[in-house]
């Protein structure tokens, strides 16, 4: 299923993948092209004790592919090719990999690699600009608001969409398992990867140290140590 940007019917905004055959074909194309992708994940209490429901992949072209793990089944990662993409050499842009890496590893045996955590990048950038170390990480909505390379209208639209999405699932995360997915949730999920390529280009001069720090963050997240919860997630771990 392909949806389009309103008023631009020839330009696909996102595509939803619901079967293993299509998933395998899309993942094979991603591996073949070997270009950076943006990734994010949605689920119920996302982490090792929760359930992963969606995998969103944002291409540099602006197209977002949403792999519906609920519909495809756990085979999305093996026969469907997602494990090869997420563990392979294709650069993955992600914003706060902690819960995602934890869920991928403990629920599906996937160890995220070749990833760049733009939350780390954004926080380091802000610390340098302000001349001090902030104890707290910043969320994606905050980072989007402060990415001036994005037009003001896009930043405002992202804020509005995030607000609508949170209103739907903040009291009932099980809604991510209901099919068909409500359109606002699909758009919310797509929005989480839509701007990561622009943010990456805007801040890429600070890239070199981020690969290593992201790797350490993934390793900590999948370790058997107690995972940060609630307000503890707001404290910097790098």
Secondary structure as GFF3:
##gff-version 3
##sequence-region A 1 238
A	DSSP	beta_strand	2	5	.	.	.	ID=ss1
A	DSSP	beta_strand	8	17	.	.	.	ID=ss2
A	DSSP	alpha_helix	20	33	.	.	.	ID=ss3
A	DSSP	beta_strand	37	44	.	.	.	ID=ss4
A	DSSP	beta_strand	51	58	.	.	.	ID=ss5
A	DSSP	beta_strand	64	68	.	.	.	ID=ss6
A	DSSP	alpha_helix	69	72	.	.	.	ID=ss7
A	DSSP	three_ten_helix	74	76	.	.	.	ID=ss8
A	DSSP	alpha_helix	82	87	.	.	.	ID=ss9
A	DSSP	beta_strand	92	94	.	.	.	ID=ss10
A	DSSP	alpha_helix	98	108	.	.	.	ID=ss11
A	DSSP	beta_strand	115	117	.	.	.	ID=ss12
A	DSSP	alpha_helix	118	130	.	.	.	ID=ss13
A	DSSP	alpha_helix	140	145	.	.	.	ID=ss14
A	DSSP	alpha_helix	152	169	.	.	.	ID=ss15
A	DSSP	three_ten_helix	173	177	.	.	.	ID=ss16
A	DSSP	alpha_helix	183	194	.	.	.	ID=ss17
A	DSSP	alpha_helix	196	203	.	.	.	ID=ss18
A	DSSP	three_ten_helix	204	206	.	.	.	ID=ss19
A	DSSP	alpha_helix	210	222	.	.	.	ID=ss20
A	DSSP	three_ten_helix	230	234	.	.	.	ID=ss21
###
